[in-house]
């Protein structure tokens, strides 16, 4: 909701699988930082996509193999540090 980060699916050479979730943060100047792979907490050798964060900001949901998965948003703060 505060637009301080964006999570998206991308296919990149350094990825874990067919498509991975990446995150980019806004810096102090309002510019987007280089995207970071969200790592093995969410990414696998399969295709992860359609990320969204719960309204209360506690969970990230995403799709893999026609199923819905979730993780705590603590991962977002870890990736920002």
PyMOL Python script that loads the backbone (N, CA, C, O; Angstrom):
from pymol import cmd

cmd.read_pdbstr("""\
ATOM      1  N   UNK A   1       0.801  -1.229   0.000  1.00  0.00           N
ATOM      2  CA  UNK A   1       0.000   0.000   0.000  1.00  0.00           C
ATOM      3  C   UNK A   1       0.836   1.282   0.000  1.00  0.00           C
ATOM      4  O   UNK A   1       0.405   2.300  -0.541  1.00  0.00           O
ATOM      5  N   UNK A   2       2.032   1.239   0.605  1.00  0.00           N
ATOM      6  CA  UNK A   2       2.855   2.449   0.640  1.00  0.00           C
ATOM      7  C   UNK A   2       3.755   2.582  -0.588  1.00  0.00           C
ATOM      8  O   UNK A   2       4.532   3.531  -0.694  1.00  0.00           O
ATOM      9  N   UNK A   3       3.648   1.641  -1.501  1.00  0.00           N
ATOM     10  CA  UNK A   3       4.411   1.652  -2.757  1.00  0.00           C
ATOM     11  C   UNK A   3       5.914   1.722  -2.544  1.00  0.00           C
ATOM     12  O   UNK A   3       6.633   2.292  -3.364  1.00  0.00           O
ATOM     13  N   UNK A   4       6.395   1.144  -1.444  1.00  0.00           N
ATOM     14  CA  UNK A   4       7.832   1.159  -1.163  1.00  0.00           C
ATOM     15  C   UNK A   4       8.562  -0.002  -1.834  1.00  0.00           C
ATOM     16  O   UNK A   4       9.793  -0.026  -1.856  1.00  0.00           O
ATOM     17  N   UNK A   5       7.821  -0.957  -2.377  1.00  0.00           N
ATOM     18  CA  UNK A   5       8.429  -2.071  -3.100  1.00  0.00           C
ATOM     19  C   UNK A   5       7.449  -2.604  -4.141  1.00  0.00           C
ATOM     20  O   UNK A   5       6.248  -2.340  -4.080  1.00  0.00           O
ATOM     21  N   UNK A   6       7.987  -3.355  -5.091  1.00  0.00           N
ATOM     22  CA  UNK A   6       7.174  -4.028  -6.096  1.00  0.00           C
ATOM     23  C   UNK A   6       7.711  -5.451  -6.239  1.00  0.00           C
ATOM     24  O   UNK A   6       8.922  -5.663  -6.285  1.00  0.00           O
ATOM     25  N   UNK A   7       6.811  -6.412  -6.308  1.00  0.00           N
ATOM     26  CA  UNK A   7       7.173  -7.815  -6.496  1.00  0.00           C
ATOM     27  C   UNK A   7       6.626  -8.238  -7.853  1.00  0.00           C
ATOM     28  O   UNK A   7       5.473  -7.956  -8.181  1.00  0.00           O
ATOM     29  N   UNK A   8       7.455  -8.913  -8.636  1.00  0.00           N
ATOM     30  CA  UNK A   8       7.039  -9.305  -9.977  1.00  0.00           C
ATOM     31  C   UNK A   8       7.707 -10.619 -10.384  1.00  0.00           C
ATOM     32  O   UNK A   8       8.706 -11.032  -9.794  1.00  0.00           O
ATOM     33  N   UNK A   9       7.146 -11.256 -11.386  1.00  0.00           N
ATOM     34  CA  UNK A   9       7.703 -12.495 -11.931  1.00  0.00           C
ATOM     35  C   UNK A   9       8.582 -12.142 -13.120  1.00  0.00           C
ATOM     36  O   UNK A   9       8.251 -11.268 -13.921  1.00  0.00           O
ATOM     37  N   UNK A  10       9.712 -12.840 -13.217  1.00  0.00           N
ATOM     38  CA  UNK A  10      10.611 -12.618 -14.344  1.00  0.00           C
ATOM     39  C   UNK A  10      11.394 -13.893 -14.633  1.00  0.00           C
ATOM     40  O   UNK A  10      11.636 -14.707 -13.742  1.00  0.00           O
ATOM     41  N   UNK A  11      11.779 -14.046 -15.875  1.00  0.00           N
ATOM     42  CA  UNK A  11      12.645 -15.153 -16.287  1.00  0.00           C
ATOM     43  C   UNK A  11      14.018 -14.550 -16.561  1.00  0.00           C
ATOM     44  O   UNK A  11      14.190 -13.761 -17.490  1.00  0.00           O
ATOM     45  N   UNK A  12      14.991 -14.934 -15.738  1.00  0.00           N
ATOM     46  CA  UNK A  12      16.347 -14.376 -15.855  1.00  0.00           C
ATOM     47  C   UNK A  12      17.376 -15.490 -15.743  1.00  0.00           C
ATOM     48  O   UNK A  12      17.104 -16.550 -15.178  1.00  0.00           O
ATOM     49  N   UNK A  13      18.552 -15.239 -16.285  1.00  0.00           N
ATOM     50  CA  UNK A  13      19.614 -16.249 -16.280  1.00  0.00           C
ATOM     51  C   UNK A  13      19.973 -16.717 -14.883  1.00  0.00           C
ATOM     52  O   UNK A  13      20.265 -17.897 -14.690  1.00  0.00           O
ATOM     53  N   UNK A  14      19.961 -15.816 -13.894  1.00  0.00           N
ATOM     54  CA  UNK A  14      20.351 -16.189 -12.534  1.00  0.00           C
ATOM     55  C   UNK A  14      19.190 -16.783 -11.738  1.00  0.00           C
ATOM     56  O   UNK A  14      19.332 -17.046 -10.544  1.00  0.00           O
ATOM     57  N   UNK A  15      18.065 -16.994 -12.374  1.00  0.00           N
ATOM     58  CA  UNK A  15      16.883 -17.503 -11.685  1.00  0.00           C
ATOM     59  C   UNK A  15      17.028 -18.937 -11.192  1.00  0.00           C
ATOM     60  O   UNK A  15      17.941 -19.663 -11.584  1.00  0.00           O
ATOM     61  N   UNK A  16      16.103 -19.321 -10.325  1.00  0.00           N
ATOM     62  CA  UNK A  16      16.087 -20.663  -9.744  1.00  0.00           C
ATOM     63  C   UNK A  16      15.357 -21.663 -10.637  1.00  0.00           C
ATOM     64  O   UNK A  16      15.589 -22.868 -10.543  1.00  0.00           O
ATOM     65  N   UNK A  17      14.473 -21.161 -11.504  1.00  0.00           N
ATOM     66  CA  UNK A  17      13.658 -22.070 -12.300  1.00  0.00           C
ATOM     67  C   UNK A  17      13.090 -21.402 -13.529  1.00  0.00           C
ATOM     68  O   UNK A  17      13.709 -20.520 -14.125  1.00  0.00           O
ATOM     69  N   UNK A  18      11.895 -21.841 -13.900  1.00  0.00           N
ATOM     70  CA  UNK A  18      11.257 -21.373 -15.130  1.00  0.00           C
ATOM     71  C   UNK A  18      10.881 -19.900 -15.057  1.00  0.00           C
ATOM     72  O   UNK A  18      10.989 -19.188 -16.056  1.00  0.00           O
ATOM     73  N   UNK A  19      10.452 -19.442 -13.919  1.00  0.00           N
ATOM     74  CA  UNK A  19      10.108 -18.050 -13.682  1.00  0.00           C
ATOM     75  C   UNK A  19      10.160 -17.810 -12.190  1.00  0.00           C
ATOM     76  O   UNK A  19       9.616 -18.612 -11.430  1.00  0.00           O
ATOM     77  N   UNK A  20      10.778 -16.763 -11.749  1.00  0.00           N
ATOM     78  CA  UNK A  20      10.956 -16.502 -10.325  1.00  0.00           C
ATOM     79  C   UNK A  20      10.325 -15.178  -9.933  1.00  0.00           C
ATOM     80  O   UNK A  20      10.056 -14.322 -10.776  1.00  0.00           O
ATOM     81  N   UNK A  21      10.094 -15.028  -8.625  1.00  0.00           N
ATOM     82  CA  UNK A  21       9.631 -13.768  -8.087  1.00  0.00           C
ATOM     83  C   UNK A  21      10.839 -12.919  -7.699  1.00  0.00           C
ATOM     84  O   UNK A  21      11.789 -13.399  -7.080  1.00  0.00           O
ATOM     85  N   UNK A  22      10.773 -11.657  -8.077  1.00  0.00           N
ATOM     86  CA  UNK A  22      11.812 -10.679  -7.788  1.00  0.00           C
ATOM     87  C   UNK A  22      11.179  -9.506  -7.054  1.00  0.00           C
ATOM     88  O   UNK A  22       9.972  -9.284  -7.144  1.00  0.00           O
ATOM     89  N   UNK A  23      11.996  -8.762  -6.332  1.00  0.00           N
ATOM     90  CA  UNK A  23      11.519  -7.592  -5.609  1.00  0.00           C
ATOM     91  C   UNK A  23      12.463  -6.424  -5.864  1.00  0.00           C
ATOM     92  O   UNK A  23      13.678  -6.599  -5.958  1.00  0.00           O
ATOM     93  N   UNK A  24      11.886  -5.237  -5.973  1.00  0.00           N
ATOM     94  CA  UNK A  24      12.644  -4.009  -6.110  1.00  0.00           C
ATOM     95  C   UNK A  24      12.073  -3.011  -5.109  1.00  0.00           C
ATOM     96  O   UNK A  24      10.861  -2.948  -4.908  1.00  0.00           O
ATOM     97  N   UNK A  25      12.949  -2.237  -4.486  1.00  0.00           N
ATOM     98  CA  UNK A  25      12.548  -1.273  -3.467  1.00  0.00           C
ATOM     99  C   UNK A  25      12.756   0.150  -3.981  1.00  0.00           C
ATOM    100  O   UNK A  25      13.639   0.392  -4.803  1.00  0.00           O
ATOM    101  N   UNK A  26      11.954   1.077  -3.504  1.00  0.00           N
ATOM    102  CA  UNK A  26      12.188   2.491  -3.810  1.00  0.00           C
ATOM    103  C   UNK A  26      13.259   3.010  -2.859  1.00  0.00           C
ATOM    104  O   UNK A  26      13.212   2.771  -1.653  1.00  0.00           O
ATOM    105  N   UNK A  27      14.226   3.724  -3.428  1.00  0.00           N
ATOM    106  CA  UNK A  27      15.262   4.318  -2.585  1.00  0.00           C
ATOM    107  C   UNK A  27      14.804   5.693  -2.081  1.00  0.00           C
ATOM    108  O   UNK A  27      13.672   6.103  -2.339  1.00  0.00           O
ATOM    109  N   UNK A  28      15.658   6.380  -1.385  1.00  0.00           N
ATOM    110  CA  UNK A  28      15.316   7.682  -0.801  1.00  0.00           C
ATOM    111  C   UNK A  28      14.993   8.741  -1.848  1.00  0.00           C
ATOM    112  O   UNK A  28      14.315   9.724  -1.546  1.00  0.00           O
ATOM    113  N   UNK A  29      15.473   8.549  -3.079  1.00  0.00           N
ATOM    114  CA  UNK A  29      15.206   9.492  -4.167  1.00  0.00           C
ATOM    115  C   UNK A  29      13.970   9.105  -4.979  1.00  0.00           C
ATOM    116  O   UNK A  29      13.642   9.762  -5.967  1.00  0.00           O
ATOM    117  N   UNK A  30      13.280   8.026  -4.557  1.00  0.00           N
ATOM    118  CA  UNK A  30      12.094   7.576  -5.276  1.00  0.00           C
ATOM    119  C   UNK A  30      12.389   6.735  -6.495  1.00  0.00           C
ATOM    120  O   UNK A  30      11.500   6.483  -7.309  1.00  0.00           O
ATOM    121  N   UNK A  31      13.637   6.294  -6.632  1.00  0.00           N
ATOM    122  CA  UNK A  31      14.042   5.449  -7.758  1.00  0.00           C
ATOM    123  C   UNK A  31      13.989   3.984  -7.340  1.00  0.00           C
ATOM    124  O   UNK A  31      14.191   3.668  -6.168  1.00  0.00           O
ATOM    125  N   UNK A  32      13.723   3.093  -8.281  1.00  0.00           N
ATOM    126  CA  UNK A  32      13.692   1.661  -7.990  1.00  0.00           C
ATOM    127  C   UNK A  32      15.098   1.095  -7.950  1.00  0.00           C
ATOM    128  O   UNK A  32      15.920   1.396  -8.816  1.00  0.00           O
ATOM    129  N   UNK A  33      15.375   0.278  -6.950  1.00  0.00           N
ATOM    130  CA  UNK A  33      16.677  -0.402  -6.844  1.00  0.00           C
ATOM    131  C   UNK A  33      16.708  -1.568  -7.829  1.00  0.00           C
ATOM    132  O   UNK A  33      15.681  -1.962  -8.383  1.00  0.00           O
ATOM    133  N   UNK A  34      17.897  -2.106  -8.033  1.00  0.00           N
ATOM    134  CA  UNK A  34      18.028  -3.297  -8.876  1.00  0.00           C
ATOM    135  C   UNK A  34      17.202  -4.427  -8.256  1.00  0.00           C
ATOM    136  O   UNK A  34      17.202  -4.612  -7.039  1.00  0.00           O
ATOM    137  N   UNK A  35      16.511  -5.167  -9.096  1.00  0.00           N
ATOM    138  CA  UNK A  35      15.651  -6.248  -8.619  1.00  0.00           C
ATOM    139  C   UNK A  35      16.485  -7.365  -8.005  1.00  0.00           C
ATOM    140  O   UNK A  35      17.560  -7.700  -8.501  1.00  0.00           O
ATOM    141  N   UNK A  36      15.966  -7.941  -6.908  1.00  0.00           N
ATOM    142  CA  UNK A  36      16.609  -9.073  -6.240  1.00  0.00           C
ATOM    143  C   UNK A  36      15.704 -10.295  -6.365  1.00  0.00           C
ATOM    144  O   UNK A  36      14.486 -10.201  -6.212  1.00  0.00           O
ATOM    145  N   UNK A  37      16.320 -11.438  -6.644  1.00  0.00           N
ATOM    146  CA  UNK A  37      15.579 -12.693  -6.614  1.00  0.00           C
ATOM    147  C   UNK A  37      15.133 -12.932  -5.180  1.00  0.00           C
ATOM    148  O   UNK A  37      15.923 -12.747  -4.255  1.00  0.00           O
ATOM    149  N   UNK A  38      13.886 -13.340  -4.976  1.00  0.00           N
ATOM    150  CA  UNK A  38      13.356 -13.516  -3.623  1.00  0.00           C
ATOM    151  C   UNK A  38      13.834 -14.809  -2.967  1.00  0.00           C
ATOM    152  O   UNK A  38      13.473 -15.088  -1.824  1.00  0.00           O
ATOM    153  N   UNK A  39      14.629 -15.590  -3.663  1.00  0.00           N
ATOM    154  CA  UNK A  39      15.293 -16.731  -3.050  1.00  0.00           C
ATOM    155  C   UNK A  39      14.440 -17.977  -2.898  1.00  0.00           C
ATOM    156  O   UNK A  39      13.298 -18.049  -3.352  1.00  0.00           O
ATOM    157  N   UNK A  40      15.046 -18.956  -2.239  1.00  0.00           N
ATOM    158  CA  UNK A  40      14.444 -20.287  -2.139  1.00  0.00           C
ATOM    159  C   UNK A  40      13.237 -20.355  -1.208  1.00  0.00           C
ATOM    160  O   UNK A  40      12.545 -21.372  -1.178  1.00  0.00           O
ATOM    161  N   UNK A  41      12.973 -19.298  -0.452  1.00  0.00           N
ATOM    162  CA  UNK A  41      11.775 -19.288   0.379  1.00  0.00           C
ATOM    163  C   UNK A  41      10.528 -19.365  -0.493  1.00  0.00           C
ATOM    164  O   UNK A  41       9.543 -19.995  -0.109  1.00  0.00           O
ATOM    165  N   UNK A  42      10.560 -18.730  -1.666  1.00  0.00           N
ATOM    166  CA  UNK A  42       9.406 -18.762  -2.570  1.00  0.00           C
ATOM    167  C   UNK A  42       9.720 -19.387  -3.921  1.00  0.00           C
ATOM    168  O   UNK A  42       8.833 -19.983  -4.533  1.00  0.00           O
ATOM    169  N   UNK A  43      10.939 -19.272  -4.401  1.00  0.00           N
ATOM    170  CA  UNK A  43      11.269 -19.735  -5.748  1.00  0.00           C
ATOM    171  C   UNK A  43      11.784 -21.171  -5.756  1.00  0.00           C
ATOM    172  O   UNK A  43      12.538 -21.593  -4.880  1.00  0.00           O
ATOM    173  N   UNK A  44      11.349 -21.900  -6.773  1.00  0.00           N
ATOM    174  CA  UNK A  44      11.765 -23.292  -6.969  1.00  0.00           C
ATOM    175  C   UNK A  44      12.151 -23.475  -8.429  1.00  0.00           C
ATOM    176  O   UNK A  44      12.310 -22.495  -9.157  1.00  0.00           O
ATOM    177  N   UNK A  45      12.300 -24.705  -8.857  1.00  0.00           N
ATOM    178  CA  UNK A  45      12.588 -24.994 -10.264  1.00  0.00           C
ATOM    179  C   UNK A  45      11.342 -24.829 -11.130  1.00  0.00           C
ATOM    180  O   UNK A  45      11.424 -24.916 -12.355  1.00  0.00           O
ATOM    181  N   UNK A  46      10.188 -24.590 -10.503  1.00  0.00           N
ATOM    182  CA  UNK A  46       8.942 -24.390 -11.238  1.00  0.00           C
ATOM    183  C   UNK A  46       8.736 -22.910 -11.538  1.00  0.00           C
ATOM    184  O   UNK A  46       9.635 -22.097 -11.320  1.00  0.00           O
ATOM    185  N   UNK A  47       7.573 -22.566 -12.029  1.00  0.00           N
ATOM    186  CA  UNK A  47       7.238 -21.192 -12.412  1.00  0.00           C
ATOM    187  C   UNK A  47       6.409 -20.548 -11.306  1.00  0.00           C
ATOM    188  O   UNK A  47       5.265 -20.944 -11.087  1.00  0.00           O
ATOM    189  N   UNK A  48       6.966 -19.563 -10.607  1.00  0.00           N
ATOM    190  CA  UNK A  48       6.244 -18.802  -9.587  1.00  0.00           C
ATOM    191  C   UNK A  48       5.775 -17.495 -10.218  1.00  0.00           C
ATOM    192  O   UNK A  48       6.540 -16.820 -10.907  1.00  0.00           O
ATOM    193  N   UNK A  49       4.525 -17.147  -9.981  1.00  0.00           N
ATOM    194  CA  UNK A  49       3.971 -15.948 -10.597  1.00  0.00           C
ATOM    195  C   UNK A  49       2.742 -15.450  -9.826  1.00  0.00           C
ATOM    196  O   UNK A  49       2.328 -16.061  -8.841  1.00  0.00           O
ATOM    197  N   UNK A  50       2.172 -14.345 -10.281  1.00  0.00           N
ATOM    198  CA  UNK A  50       0.974 -13.707  -9.703  1.00  0.00           C
ATOM    199  C   UNK A  50       1.131 -13.384  -8.223  1.00  0.00           C
ATOM    200  O   UNK A  50       0.281 -13.783  -7.427  1.00  0.00           O
ATOM    201  N   UNK A  51       2.179 -12.681  -7.825  1.00  0.00           N
ATOM    202  CA  UNK A  51       2.347 -12.351  -6.409  1.00  0.00           C
ATOM    203  C   UNK A  51       1.385 -11.256  -5.961  1.00  0.00           C
ATOM    204  O   UNK A  51       1.079 -10.336  -6.720  1.00  0.00           O
ATOM    205  N   UNK A  52       0.919 -11.364  -4.737  1.00  0.00           N
ATOM    206  CA  UNK A  52       0.194 -10.265  -4.108  1.00  0.00           C
ATOM    207  C   UNK A  52       0.356 -10.364  -2.604  1.00  0.00           C
ATOM    208  O   UNK A  52       0.563 -11.444  -2.052  1.00  0.00           O
ATOM    209  N   UNK A  53       0.259  -9.220  -1.956  1.00  0.00           N
ATOM    210  CA  UNK A  53       0.445  -9.127  -0.509  1.00  0.00           C
ATOM    211  C   UNK A  53      -0.923  -8.935   0.125  1.00  0.00           C
ATOM    212  O   UNK A  53      -1.754  -8.181  -0.381  1.00  0.00           O
ATOM    213  N   UNK A  54      -1.150  -9.627   1.244  1.00  0.00           N
ATOM    214  CA  UNK A  54      -2.428  -9.507   1.949  1.00  0.00           C
ATOM    215  C   UNK A  54      -2.657  -8.067   2.408  1.00  0.00           C
ATOM    216  O   UNK A  54      -1.711  -7.303   2.600  1.00  0.00           O
ATOM    217  N   UNK A  55      -3.918  -7.719   2.576  1.00  0.00           N
ATOM    218  CA  UNK A  55      -4.282  -6.351   2.948  1.00  0.00           C
ATOM    219  C   UNK A  55      -3.616  -5.908   4.252  1.00  0.00           C
ATOM    220  O   UNK A  55      -3.259  -4.741   4.407  1.00  0.00           O
ATOM    221  N   UNK A  56      -3.450  -6.851   5.190  1.00  0.00           N
ATOM    222  CA  UNK A  56      -2.807  -6.510   6.469  1.00  0.00           C
ATOM    223  C   UNK A  56      -1.288  -6.482   6.365  1.00  0.00           C
ATOM    224  O   UNK A  56      -0.616  -6.146   7.340  1.00  0.00           O
ATOM    225  N   UNK A  57      -0.726  -6.832   5.193  1.00  0.00           N
ATOM    226  CA  UNK A  57       0.712  -6.766   4.971  1.00  0.00           C
ATOM    227  C   UNK A  57       1.518  -7.883   5.609  1.00  0.00           C
ATOM    228  O   UNK A  57       2.744  -7.797   5.676  1.00  0.00           O
ATOM    229  N   UNK A  58       0.844  -8.939   6.082  1.00  0.00           N
ATOM    230  CA  UNK A  58       1.550 -10.013   6.793  1.00  0.00           C
ATOM    231  C   UNK A  58       1.979 -11.170   5.902  1.00  0.00           C
ATOM    232  O   UNK A  58       2.882 -11.920   6.272  1.00  0.00           O
ATOM    233  N   UNK A  59       1.357 -11.333   4.741  1.00  0.00           N
ATOM    234  CA  UNK A  59       1.609 -12.511   3.907  1.00  0.00           C
ATOM    235  C   UNK A  59       1.754 -12.130   2.441  1.00  0.00           C
ATOM    236  O   UNK A  59       1.123 -11.190   1.958  1.00  0.00           O
ATOM    237  N   UNK A  60       2.598 -12.878   1.749  1.00  0.00           N
ATOM    238  CA  UNK A  60       2.678 -12.789   0.299  1.00  0.00           C
ATOM    239  C   UNK A  60       2.106 -14.090  -0.250  1.00  0.00           C
ATOM    240  O   UNK A  60       2.467 -15.178   0.201  1.00  0.00           O
ATOM    241  N   UNK A  61       1.227 -13.969  -1.210  1.00  0.00           N
ATOM    242  CA  UNK A  61       0.628 -15.126  -1.875  1.00  0.00           C
ATOM    243  C   UNK A  61       1.125 -15.142  -3.312  1.00  0.00           C
ATOM    244  O   UNK A  61       1.374 -14.089  -3.899  1.00  0.00           O
ATOM    245  N   UNK A  62       1.270 -16.335  -3.878  1.00  0.00           N
ATOM    246  CA  UNK A  62       1.722 -16.465  -5.253  1.00  0.00           C
ATOM    247  C   UNK A  62       1.281 -17.828  -5.779  1.00  0.00           C
ATOM    248  O   UNK A  62       0.841 -18.691  -5.020  1.00  0.00           O
ATOM    249  N   UNK A  63       1.408 -17.999  -7.074  1.00  0.00           N
ATOM    250  CA  UNK A  63       0.953 -19.224  -7.731  1.00  0.00           C
ATOM    251  C   UNK A  63       2.141 -20.028  -8.230  1.00  0.00           C
ATOM    252  O   UNK A  63       3.143 -19.484  -8.694  1.00  0.00           O
ATOM    253  N   UNK A  64       1.995 -21.336  -8.119  1.00  0.00           N
ATOM    254  CA  UNK A  64       2.975 -22.287  -8.668  1.00  0.00           C
ATOM    255  C   UNK A  64       2.213 -23.563  -9.020  1.00  0.00           C
ATOM    256  O   UNK A  64       1.476 -24.087  -8.185  1.00  0.00           O
ATOM    257  N   UNK A  65       2.377 -24.062 -10.225  1.00  0.00           N
ATOM    258  CA  UNK A  65       1.757 -25.327 -10.658  1.00  0.00           C
ATOM    259  C   UNK A  65       0.262 -25.376 -10.360  1.00  0.00           C
ATOM    260  O   UNK A  65      -0.246 -26.384  -9.868  1.00  0.00           O
ATOM    261  N   UNK A  66      -0.430 -24.301 -10.656  1.00  0.00           N
ATOM    262  CA  UNK A  66      -1.882 -24.193 -10.490  1.00  0.00           C
ATOM    263  C   UNK A  66      -2.340 -24.312  -9.043  1.00  0.00           C
ATOM    264  O   UNK A  66      -3.495 -24.649  -8.784  1.00  0.00           O
ATOM    265  N   UNK A  67      -1.447 -24.040  -8.102  1.00  0.00           N
ATOM    266  CA  UNK A  67      -1.770 -23.987  -6.680  1.00  0.00           C
ATOM    267  C   UNK A  67      -1.372 -22.627  -6.141  1.00  0.00           C
ATOM    268  O   UNK A  67      -0.553 -21.926  -6.736  1.00  0.00           O
ATOM    269  N   UNK A  68      -1.954 -22.262  -5.013  1.00  0.00           N
ATOM    270  CA  UNK A  68      -1.614 -21.004  -4.351  1.00  0.00           C
ATOM    271  C   UNK A  68      -0.740 -21.306  -3.139  1.00  0.00           C
ATOM    272  O   UNK A  68      -1.055 -22.182  -2.335  1.00  0.00           O
ATOM    273  N   UNK A  69       0.358 -20.572  -3.020  1.00  0.00           N
ATOM    274  CA  UNK A  69       1.289 -20.721  -1.913  1.00  0.00           C
ATOM    275  C   UNK A  69       1.372 -19.403  -1.166  1.00  0.00           C
ATOM    276  O   UNK A  69       0.927 -18.372  -1.670  1.00  0.00           O
ATOM    277  N   UNK A  70       1.939 -19.430   0.030  1.00  0.00           N
ATOM    278  CA  UNK A  70       2.091 -18.203   0.804  1.00  0.00           C
ATOM    279  C   UNK A  70       3.341 -18.273   1.655  1.00  0.00           C
ATOM    280  O   UNK A  70       3.868 -19.347   1.945  1.00  0.00           O
ATOM    281  N   UNK A  71       3.796 -17.099   2.045  1.00  0.00           N
ATOM    282  CA  UNK A  71       4.940 -16.968   2.950  1.00  0.00           C
ATOM    283  C   UNK A  71       4.728 -15.687   3.753  1.00  0.00           C
ATOM    284  O   UNK A  71       4.000 -14.791   3.326  1.00  0.00           O
ATOM    285  N   UNK A  72       5.359 -15.609   4.902  1.00  0.00           N
ATOM    286  CA  UNK A  72       5.306 -14.391   5.701  1.00  0.00           C
ATOM    287  C   UNK A  72       6.089 -13.281   5.023  1.00  0.00           C
ATOM    288  O   UNK A  72       7.076 -13.541   4.336  1.00  0.00           O
ATOM    289  N   UNK A  73       5.656 -12.059   5.214  1.00  0.00           N
ATOM    290  CA  UNK A  73       6.332 -10.934   4.572  1.00  0.00           C
ATOM    291  C   UNK A  73       7.632 -10.536   5.266  1.00  0.00           C
ATOM    292  O   UNK A  73       8.275  -9.565   4.866  1.00  0.00           O
ATOM    293  N   UNK A  74       8.024 -11.279   6.302  1.00  0.00           N
ATOM    294  CA  UNK A  74       9.329 -11.020   6.920  1.00  0.00           C
ATOM    295  C   UNK A  74      10.438 -11.122   5.882  1.00  0.00           C
ATOM    296  O   UNK A  74      11.468 -10.459   5.996  1.00  0.00           O
ATOM    297  N   UNK A  75      10.220 -11.957   4.870  1.00  0.00           N
ATOM    298  CA  UNK A  75      11.215 -12.116   3.803  1.00  0.00           C
ATOM    299  C   UNK A  75      11.480 -10.791   3.108  1.00  0.00           C
ATOM    300  O   UNK A  75      12.603 -10.541   2.669  1.00  0.00           O
ATOM    301  N   UNK A  76      10.476  -9.945   3.001  1.00  0.00           N
ATOM    302  CA  UNK A  76      10.645  -8.659   2.337  1.00  0.00           C
ATOM    303  C   UNK A  76      11.641  -7.791   3.094  1.00  0.00           C
ATOM    304  O   UNK A  76      12.529  -7.194   2.485  1.00  0.00           O
ATOM    305  N   UNK A  77      11.506  -7.715   4.397  1.00  0.00           N
ATOM    306  CA  UNK A  77      12.438  -6.915   5.196  1.00  0.00           C
ATOM    307  C   UNK A  77      13.856  -7.489   5.129  1.00  0.00           C
ATOM    308  O   UNK A  77      14.829  -6.737   5.069  1.00  0.00           O
ATOM    309  N   UNK A  78      13.970  -8.821   5.138  1.00  0.00           N
ATOM    310  CA  UNK A  78      15.301  -9.440   5.040  1.00  0.00           C
ATOM    311  C   UNK A  78      15.972  -9.077   3.721  1.00  0.00           C
ATOM    312  O   UNK A  78      17.175  -8.821   3.679  1.00  0.00           O
ATOM    313  N   UNK A  79      15.187  -9.057   2.639  1.00  0.00           N
ATOM    314  CA  UNK A  79      15.756  -8.722   1.323  1.00  0.00           C
ATOM    315  C   UNK A  79      16.104  -7.250   1.214  1.00  0.00           C
ATOM    316  O   UNK A  79      16.980  -6.878   0.433  1.00  0.00           O
ATOM    317  N   UNK A  80      15.439  -6.413   1.978  1.00  0.00           N
ATOM    318  CA  UNK A  80      15.705  -4.971   1.940  1.00  0.00           C
ATOM    319  C   UNK A  80      16.990  -4.624   2.679  1.00  0.00           C
ATOM    320  O   UNK A  80      17.685  -3.681   2.301  1.00  0.00           O
ATOM    321  N   UNK A  81      17.310  -5.365   3.714  1.00  0.00           N
ATOM    322  CA  UNK A  81      18.497  -5.073   4.544  1.00  0.00           C
ATOM    323  C   UNK A  81      19.798  -5.362   3.838  1.00  0.00           C
ATOM    324  O   UNK A  81      20.870  -5.165   4.411  1.00  0.00           O
TER     325      UNK A  81
END
""", "prot")
cmd.dss("prot")
cmd.show_as("cartoon", "prot")
cmd.util.cbc("prot")
cmd.orient("prot")
